[in-house]
Amino acid sequence: MPSHLDQPSVPRDRASRGGRQRDPAADRAILDAALALLGEGRAYGDLSMDLVAQRAGVARATIYRRWRNKEELVLAALTTLDLPVPPLAGLDLRQRLVTLVDQLRHRGQDTPLHRLMGSLLSEAVRRPHLVERFEDTVVAARREALLDALRDGVDSGELRPGLDLDDAVEILSGPMAARLILRQRPVESAKFAETIVDTFLNGTRAHPAGTTPGTAPEPPPPPEEPQP
């Protein structure tokens, strides 16, 4: 029979079996310990609750009262490193997209999250569900902000109807992630985000640039008559 430590019966959002309030200092110590161990180069597969408990100076049961398993603990720790979605009120479609794509540069370049992403990606083949959970937790708010901007673009007629919004999010976020995480190349300014967004918009606008809905683009000039 597994022990109560391996299969805790207490929900994560409750304090303890005795009803005591959770100690925020213990929460922070546990999350910091997990981040420190991963940041030192320890692979996700080598991380254990015992190691985290030892580094944090708490009992293993203290961790399990908060997180059911290592996966939940690591995702919670990574979430603490993420940046909130930037203010977008009053921005047009292009400005919203550039702001969101450029924030990938700020959160993914020379930050603890950037350095820990390598450890997570190394587990992608063996544990694809971990990457899915990462997307559902750490990047969910930013993904939803991108989807909201794209939906508004379709509703306003700026983007063509029928645009696959999920594909569009990947097209917008993929180049920045590839540059920073896979190729480890720095991005010095927002210009790369502007290039990504402008390239995307050029291929997805509902009507070509320089025209308005209901009007056709100017026809090309007629070919010149051959000289006698």
Number of C-alpha atoms within 10 A of each C-alpha: 3 7 7 11 14 12 11 17 13 16 14 15 10 14 16 18 10 7 8 9 9 15 10 9 8 15 16 14 17 25 21 18 20 27 22 17 18 22 17 10 12 15 16 19 13 9 15 14 18 14 15 25 19 14 16 21 13 15 13 17 17 18 24 23 20 21 19 18 15 18 15 16 21 20 20 17 21 21 16 14 15 17 16 10 15 12 10 15 7 8 12 12 19 15 15 22 28 20 21 22 26 23 20 17 23 16 16 23 22 13 13 17 20 20 17 21 16 16 17 19 17 13 16 13 10 10 13 12 13 19 16 11 15 20 15 13 14 19 15 13 14 19 18 13 18 23 17 14 21 24 16 15 19 19 12 13 14 19 21 16 15 7 15 10 16 12 9 16 18 12 14 21 20 13 15 24 19 12 16 18 17 13 9 13 12 14 16 9 11 15 12 17 24 18 12 20 23 15 12 15 19 13 12 17 17 19 19 15 10 8 11 12 10 7 8 11 12 8 6 6 6 6 6 6 6 5 4 3
